[in-house]
Amino acid sequence: MGGIFLGAIFLFIGLVAWGLAALRQRGRARIFVLFGTWSAMYGAGILTGVPAVVALLPQRLQAAVPYLDTFISYLILVVGLLAFLELSLGGLRIFIQVMILVGLGIALAGICFFIFAGSNGKLIPYNNFLATCALLVLATVTAVPRLSRKFLVLPNRGVLEVGTLVFTAEALYVNVTRQLGYRTPQLFDYLGFAVLLLCFGYVVIKMALAKESQLLSIENELAIARDIQNSILPSGVPALHNLRITTAYHPMTAVAGDFYDFIPVDQNRAGFLVADVSGHGVPAALIAAMIKVAMQSVRSQANNPSEVLRGLNRALSGQLRGQFVSAAYLWMDTENHKALYSAAGHPPLLRWRDGVLERIESNGLLFGIRQDSDYPVRDLPLRSGDRFLLYTDGVTEPENTAGKSFGDSMLEQVVRNNRSHSPSELSGQLLSEIRRWQPASISQQDDITLLVIDVV
């Protein structure tokens, strides 16, 4: 009855650990899977050693019990070492990896002996010797504070220390007494392993809770960062005579390296900036915030795209720490029917006019390459019916299942197909086409920023 009860408990612990692993993200579920497998294997080994349990099994499963016992006897050490490997660092990690390889070799040979020769215990002494060596090393490392700090990742060293020392003491006592001819109750083995397993499980849960707390703190900080970034973006589009403007801004992560801004001068004149910081996430978002600050220094030169870009480049140079920024700036004057355009390593400006889609390029160097760089300017006459698109490469770079980018051709096709639609309708359709292009299983691959400006 004791074997049945303890075997069921160990199996139940294994099932719970597997359930927790299923609820966690893939990268942090491995230790729960290993811990659950370790416990379930031990529980199964106990139950298959109880004749009453084996007798209840169907005839075919009864025939498989010796095979299961052999697999568990040889491989439970390997699984336990893999679980400890998740907590180890440095030299201890290398030692455990070597033990795992040796254990796998012994297990493979022992299982082959059983399958082909019918002997399931021929290499068990070697397996036990390997287990004793590994256990003594782990007990020493956990018991010595200096070693545990150096070689283990533990939220609570004392608990695992108790578990390993109790199990080590029990294993040594049982082995010595059996060598002297004394027979100790099997219950000692069960209880010793139960103490080790429960202590190990406690450490695993503490680590999981600590990581969850850390992740929650990071998520809260990212939420604050997202709110701050949203606050530095324009709250709306400028109200300008003869222009219809819409924007789309979709970060890949909580915060983005894309940025856009307006410099409205009056109801007839305004500047439009789109920028894209290399990389993603918080570092890129911090540089995007720096661009917002740098914009204050160039507002007085809003009608000169070359000077706007030169001023931003000077303000950012020395602050980018190896990152780069592409940017495009469009100045529009509806009173005098003209526009000026310049860019810094940015995708081309698109202009739709009279059924023709034109790619307008006027690029200088990316921000962050050279402090003093020139940015050529294109003079663009404005006509009623013109449509302009400023965008970042997140619009054209998404890939489909074949690895093909959305690309300029697809972008141009969507613009042509929606030439009679409003700017907001074109923007919505373009985003829908991009989402349709990407596989549903793949999340957004880059930050997306789009400005559509119609001259009416």
SULMOQUI-V818201 format. One record per residue. N is the residue number from 1. RES is the residue in three letters. SS is DSSP state (helix for helix, strand for strand, loop for the rest). PSI is psi in whole degrees, -180 to 180 (999 if undefined). D_FIRST is the distance of its C-alpha to the first C-alpha in Angstrom with 2 decimals. Layout:
BEGIN
n: {N;N}
res: {RES;RES}
ss: {SS;SS}
psi: {PSI;PSI}
d_first: {D_FIRST;D_FIRST}
END
This chain:
BEGIN
n: {1;2;3;4;5;6;7;8;9;10;11;12;13;14;15;16;17;18;19;20;21;22;23;24;25;26;27;28;29;30;31;32;33;34;35;36;37;38;39;40;41;42;43;44;45;46;47;48;49;50;51;52;53;54;55;56;57;58;59;60;61;62;63;64;65;66;67;68;69;70;71;72;73;74;75;76;77;78;79;80;81;82;83;84;85;86;87;88;89;90;91;92;93;94;95;96;97;98;99;100;101;102;103;104;105;106;107;108;109;110;111;112;113;114;115;116;117;118;119;120;121;122;123;124;125;126;127;128;129;130;131;132;133;134;135;136;137;138;139;140;141;142;143;144;145;146;147;148;149;150;151;152;153;154;155;156;157;158;159;160;161;162;163;164;165;166;167;168;169;170;171;172;173;174;175;176;177;178;179;180;181;182;183;184;185;186;187;188;189;190;191;192;193;194;195;196;197;198;199;200;201;202;203;204;205;206;207;208;209;210;211;212;213;214;215;216;217;218;219;220;221;222;223;224;225;226;227;228;229;230;231;232;233;234;235;236;237;238;239;240;241;242;243;244;245;246;247;248;249;250;251;252;253;254;255;256;257;258;259;260;261;262;263;264;265;266;267;268;269;270;271;272;273;274;275;276;277;278;279;280;281;282;283;284;285;286;287;288;289;290;291;292;293;294;295;296;297;298;299;300;301;302;303;304;305;306;307;308;309;310;311;312;313;314;315;316;317;318;319;320;321;322;323;324;325;326;327;328;329;330;331;332;333;334;335;336;337;338;339;340;341;342;343;344;345;346;347;348;349;350;351;352;353;354;355;356;357;358;359;360;361;362;363;364;365;366;367;368;369;370;371;372;373;374;375;376;377;378;379;380;381;382;383;384;385;386;387;388;389;390;391;392;393;394;395;396;397;398;399;400;401;402;403;404;405;406;407;408;409;410;411;412;413;414;415;416;417;418;419;420;421;422;423;424;425;426;427;428;429;430;431;432;433;434;435;436;437;438;439;440;441;442;443;444;445;446;447;448;449;450;451;452;453;454;455;456}
res: {MET;GLY;GLY;ILE;PHE;LEU;GLY;ALA;ILE;PHE;LEU;PHE;ILE;GLY;LEU;VAL;ALA;TRP;GLY;LEU;ALA;ALA;LEU;ARG;GLN;ARG;GLY;ARG;ALA;ARG;ILE;PHE;VAL;LEU;PHE;GLY;THR;TRP;SER;ALA;MET;TYR;GLY;ALA;GLY;ILE;LEU;THR;GLY;VAL;PRO;ALA;VAL;VAL;ALA;LEU;LEU;PRO;GLN;ARG;LEU;GLN;ALA;ALA;VAL;PRO;TYR;LEU;ASP;THR;PHE;ILE;SER;TYR;LEU;ILE;LEU;VAL;VAL;GLY;LEU;LEU;ALA;PHE;LEU;GLU;LEU;SER;LEU;GLY;GLY;LEU;ARG;ILE;PHE;ILE;GLN;VAL;MET;ILE;LEU;VAL;GLY;LEU;GLY;ILE;ALA;LEU;ALA;GLY;ILE;CYS;PHE;PHE;ILE;PHE;ALA;GLY;SER;ASN;GLY;LYS;LEU;ILE;PRO;TYR;ASN;ASN;PHE;LEU;ALA;THR;CYS;ALA;LEU;LEU;VAL;LEU;ALA;THR;VAL;THR;ALA;VAL;PRO;ARG;LEU;SER;ARG;LYS;PHE;LEU;VAL;LEU;PRO;ASN;ARG;GLY;VAL;LEU;GLU;VAL;GLY;THR;LEU;VAL;PHE;THR;ALA;GLU;ALA;LEU;TYR;VAL;ASN;VAL;THR;ARG;GLN;LEU;GLY;TYR;ARG;THR;PRO;GLN;LEU;PHE;ASP;TYR;LEU;GLY;PHE;ALA;VAL;LEU;LEU;LEU;CYS;PHE;GLY;TYR;VAL;VAL;ILE;LYS;MET;ALA;LEU;ALA;LYS;GLU;SER;GLN;LEU;LEU;SER;ILE;GLU;ASN;GLU;LEU;ALA;ILE;ALA;ARG;ASP;ILE;GLN;ASN;SER;ILE;LEU;PRO;SER;GLY;VAL;PRO;ALA;LEU;HIS;ASN;LEU;ARG;ILE;THR;THR;ALA;TYR;HIS;PRO;MET;THR;ALA;VAL;ALA;GLY;ASP;PHE;TYR;ASP;PHE;ILE;PRO;VAL;ASP;GLN;ASN;ARG;ALA;GLY;PHE;LEU;VAL;ALA;ASP;VAL;SER;GLY;HIS;GLY;VAL;PRO;ALA;ALA;LEU;ILE;ALA;ALA;MET;ILE;LYS;VAL;ALA;MET;GLN;SER;VAL;ARG;SER;GLN;ALA;ASN;ASN;PRO;SER;GLU;VAL;LEU;ARG;GLY;LEU;ASN;ARG;ALA;LEU;SER;GLY;GLN;LEU;ARG;GLY;GLN;PHE;VAL;SER;ALA;ALA;TYR;LEU;TRP;MET;ASP;THR;GLU;ASN;HIS;LYS;ALA;LEU;TYR;SER;ALA;ALA;GLY;HIS;PRO;PRO;LEU;LEU;ARG;TRP;ARG;ASP;GLY;VAL;LEU;GLU;ARG;ILE;GLU;SER;ASN;GLY;LEU;LEU;PHE;GLY;ILE;ARG;GLN;ASP;SER;ASP;TYR;PRO;VAL;ARG;ASP;LEU;PRO;LEU;ARG;SER;GLY;ASP;ARG;PHE;LEU;LEU;TYR;THR;ASP;GLY;VAL;THR;GLU;PRO;GLU;ASN;THR;ALA;GLY;LYS;SER;PHE;GLY;ASP;SER;MET;LEU;GLU;GLN;VAL;VAL;ARG;ASN;ASN;ARG;SER;HIS;SER;PRO;SER;GLU;LEU;SER;GLY;GLN;LEU;LEU;SER;GLU;ILE;ARG;ARG;TRP;GLN;PRO;ALA;SER;ILE;SER;GLN;GLN;ASP;ASP;ILE;THR;LEU;LEU;VAL;ILE;ASP;VAL;VAL}
ss: {loop;helix;helix;helix;helix;helix;helix;helix;helix;helix;helix;helix;helix;helix;helix;helix;helix;helix;helix;helix;helix;helix;helix;loop;loop;helix;helix;helix;loop;helix;helix;helix;helix;helix;helix;helix;helix;helix;helix;helix;helix;helix;helix;helix;helix;helix;helix;helix;loop;loop;helix;helix;helix;helix;helix;loop;loop;loop;helix;helix;helix;helix;helix;helix;helix;helix;helix;helix;helix;helix;helix;helix;helix;helix;helix;helix;helix;helix;helix;helix;helix;helix;helix;helix;helix;loop;loop;strand;loop;helix;helix;helix;helix;helix;helix;helix;helix;helix;helix;helix;helix;helix;helix;helix;helix;helix;helix;helix;helix;helix;helix;helix;helix;helix;helix;helix;helix;loop;loop;loop;loop;loop;loop;helix;helix;helix;helix;helix;helix;helix;helix;helix;helix;helix;helix;helix;helix;helix;helix;helix;helix;helix;helix;loop;helix;helix;helix;helix;helix;helix;helix;strand;loop;loop;loop;loop;helix;helix;helix;helix;helix;helix;helix;helix;helix;helix;helix;helix;helix;helix;helix;helix;helix;helix;helix;helix;helix;helix;helix;loop;loop;loop;loop;loop;loop;helix;helix;helix;helix;helix;helix;helix;helix;helix;helix;helix;helix;helix;helix;helix;helix;helix;helix;helix;helix;helix;helix;helix;helix;helix;helix;helix;helix;helix;helix;helix;helix;helix;helix;helix;helix;helix;helix;helix;helix;helix;helix;helix;helix;helix;helix;helix;loop;loop;loop;loop;loop;loop;loop;loop;loop;loop;strand;strand;strand;strand;strand;strand;strand;strand;loop;loop;loop;loop;loop;loop;loop;strand;strand;strand;strand;strand;strand;strand;loop;loop;loop;loop;strand;strand;strand;strand;strand;strand;strand;strand;strand;loop;loop;loop;helix;helix;helix;helix;helix;helix;helix;helix;helix;helix;helix;helix;helix;helix;helix;loop;loop;loop;helix;helix;helix;loop;loop;loop;helix;helix;helix;helix;helix;helix;helix;helix;helix;helix;helix;helix;loop;loop;loop;loop;loop;loop;loop;loop;strand;strand;strand;strand;strand;strand;strand;strand;strand;loop;loop;loop;loop;strand;strand;strand;strand;strand;strand;strand;loop;loop;loop;loop;strand;strand;strand;strand;strand;loop;loop;strand;strand;strand;strand;strand;loop;loop;strand;strand;loop;loop;strand;loop;loop;loop;loop;loop;loop;loop;loop;loop;loop;strand;strand;strand;strand;loop;loop;loop;loop;loop;strand;strand;strand;strand;strand;loop;loop;loop;loop;loop;loop;loop;strand;loop;loop;loop;loop;loop;strand;loop;helix;helix;helix;helix;helix;helix;helix;helix;helix;helix;helix;loop;loop;loop;loop;loop;helix;helix;helix;helix;helix;helix;helix;helix;helix;helix;helix;helix;helix;helix;helix;loop;loop;loop;loop;loop;loop;loop;loop;loop;loop;strand;strand;strand;strand;strand;strand;strand;strand;loop}
psi: {-37;-41;-42;-46;-50;-39;-42;-39;-46;-38;-40;-42;-40;-43;-41;-44;-41;-38;-42;-38;-37;-26;-11;164;152;-45;-22;11;-13;-42;-33;-39;-46;-44;-45;-41;-42;-49;-45;-38;-43;-43;-42;-38;-38;-47;-38;-12;-2;113;-36;-36;-45;-36;-24;-12;153;158;-41;-41;-33;-38;-24;-11;-45;-37;-43;-43;-41;-45;-46;-44;-39;-33;-14;-32;-43;-44;-42;-41;-38;-37;-44;-29;-32;-18;-2;159;160;-131;-35;-37;-42;-44;-47;-39;-40;-43;-39;-44;-43;-42;-39;-38;-45;-42;-44;-44;-43;-41;-39;-40;-41;-44;-42;-22;-8;9;115;-1;14;-37;9;-39;-39;-40;-42;-39;-43;-42;-40;-43;-48;-41;-41;-41;-46;-40;-40;-45;-45;-28;-25;113;-42;-40;-40;-37;-31;-35;-3;147;99;133;-24;96;-37;-38;-48;-33;-46;-47;-47;-39;-42;-46;-39;-46;-43;-44;-43;-42;-47;-43;-41;-46;-35;-34;-30;1;1;144;113;149;143;-23;-31;-43;-45;-46;-38;-44;-35;-41;-46;-45;-43;-40;-42;-43;-38;-44;-42;-44;-41;-42;-42;-43;-39;-41;-39;-41;-41;-43;-38;-40;-42;-42;-39;-41;-38;-36;-41;-43;-39;-42;-40;-43;-41;-32;-23;-11;155;139;-15;-175;149;143;105;144;134;15;140;124;139;151;152;130;112;99;150;-39;-166;-38;158;162;-1;153;144;156;161;147;83;130;-48;-165;-4;-13;139;155;148;123;136;132;153;115;138;144;-175;176;-155;-46;-45;-36;-36;-39;-37;-38;-34;-35;-40;-44;-43;-26;-29;-29;-10;4;-32;-16;29;-29;6;92;-37;-45;-33;-48;-39;-42;-42;-40;-43;-41;-34;-24;135;-11;-8;-16;51;-5;166;160;129;150;154;138;129;123;129;132;99;-20;-41;5;48;158;153;139;139;157;162;90;33;155;152;154;135;135;124;124;124;44;6;130;120;136;118;116;137;69;140;-164;152;151;136;-7;-48;136;-42;103;145;146;106;151;136;134;121;111;141;139;149;135;-11;144;129;142;121;134;165;169;-6;-17;-38;-16;-15;141;148;-171;-25;0;13;133;152;-48;170;-35;-42;-39;-47;-36;-42;-40;-44;-43;-17;29;-28;-2;162;164;-42;-37;-41;-45;-47;-40;-39;-44;-38;-41;-37;-45;-38;-32;-38;146;146;-27;-11;130;172;136;-13;161;144;125;135;131;128;126;122;137;120;999}
d_first: {0.00;3.79;5.42;5.09;6.08;8.58;9.80;10.62;12.31;14.33;15.37;16.44;18.44;20.07;21.12;22.57;24.48;25.87;26.96;28.77;30.39;31.69;33.34;35.08;38.22;37.90;39.09;36.56;33.42;32.80;30.81;28.41;28.03;27.37;24.93;23.00;23.12;22.00;18.86;18.14;18.75;16.33;13.54;14.64;14.77;11.15;10.18;12.97;11.74;8.79;11.02;9.50;10.14;13.49;14.45;14.49;16.95;20.69;22.47;24.26;21.24;19.60;22.86;22.63;19.24;21.09;23.57;21.09;19.45;23.01;24.11;21.28;21.75;25.44;25.80;23.23;25.70;28.53;26.87;26.05;29.66;30.98;29.24;30.83;34.07;34.36;34.69;37.04;40.82;43.59;42.94;39.20;39.06;41.05;38.84;35.65;37.49;38.45;34.88;33.78;36.53;35.71;32.00;33.00;35.28;32.66;30.17;32.90;33.90;30.40;29.58;33.00;32.40;29.27;31.05;34.24;33.30;29.69;28.73;25.92;25.98;29.73;30.10;26.76;28.57;31.08;28.50;26.79;30.28;31.11;27.97;28.90;32.46;31.55;29.11;31.80;34.40;32.34;31.39;35.09;36.33;34.07;34.83;38.60;40.11;43.11;41.07;38.59;41.57;43.18;40.35;37.73;37.92;35.86;36.22;34.26;34.21;32.56;29.18;28.89;30.31;27.51;24.85;26.63;27.50;24.04;22.59;25.68;25.47;21.82;22.69;25.86;24.34;21.65;24.37;26.91;24.80;23.71;27.41;28.29;26.02;23.27;19.63;17.67;13.87;12.48;11.12;14.91;15.46;12.94;14.47;17.93;17.83;16.51;19.58;21.89;20.78;21.08;24.42;25.65;24.77;26.63;29.62;29.64;29.69;32.40;34.43;34.15;35.29;38.11;39.29;39.17;41.22;43.63;44.00;44.63;47.32;48.88;48.89;50.60;53.17;53.78;54.32;56.92;58.49;58.69;60.45;62.84;63.62;64.27;66.64;68.78;69.29;72.18;71.33;73.50;76.24;79.85;82.28;85.01;87.98;87.74;84.20;80.90;77.88;74.13;71.32;67.76;65.39;61.81;59.92;57.32;55.08;55.16;58.46;61.09;63.78;66.17;68.89;71.87;74.63;78.01;81.25;83.30;86.90;88.45;88.16;89.60;88.07;84.56;82.54;79.15;76.75;73.57;71.68;68.61;66.95;65.30;61.52;59.29;57.37;58.23;60.70;62.73;62.62;64.04;66.95;67.49;67.88;70.41;72.40;72.63;74.13;76.45;77.75;79.51;81.79;83.03;83.69;87.36;87.63;85.81;88.68;88.42;85.24;86.10;86.33;83.18;81.17;82.98;82.26;78.55;78.36;80.11;77.89;74.65;75.73;74.06;71.25;69.32;67.57;67.79;67.16;69.82;70.98;72.78;74.93;77.45;80.06;82.27;85.24;86.68;90.05;90.72;94.12;95.51;93.41;91.91;88.62;87.82;84.70;83.25;79.84;77.96;76.03;74.83;74.46;77.80;79.10;79.33;82.42;82.90;86.59;88.48;85.77;85.32;82.28;83.37;81.28;82.97;82.13;83.68;81.26;81.57;78.92;75.47;75.21;74.09;75.89;79.30;80.52;83.95;83.65;85.94;84.80;87.24;87.96;88.57;91.06;89.96;92.31;90.60;91.32;90.08;87.21;85.83;82.05;80.42;76.80;75.44;71.85;69.39;67.91;64.65;66.61;67.44;64.60;61.53;60.39;59.24;56.67;59.30;59.88;63.32;64.55;65.82;69.07;72.61;73.33;70.60;71.67;75.28;74.34;72.54;75.57;77.96;75.94;75.93;79.48;80.45;77.40;77.32;75.90;72.74;72.23;72.75;70.28;67.60;68.20;68.08;64.71;63.38;64.66;63.03;59.62;60.12;61.05;57.83;54.53;52.38;49.50;51.77;52.63;56.18;57.41;60.18;61.85;64.34;67.60;70.42;73.76;75.94;79.53;82.07;85.81;87.16}
END
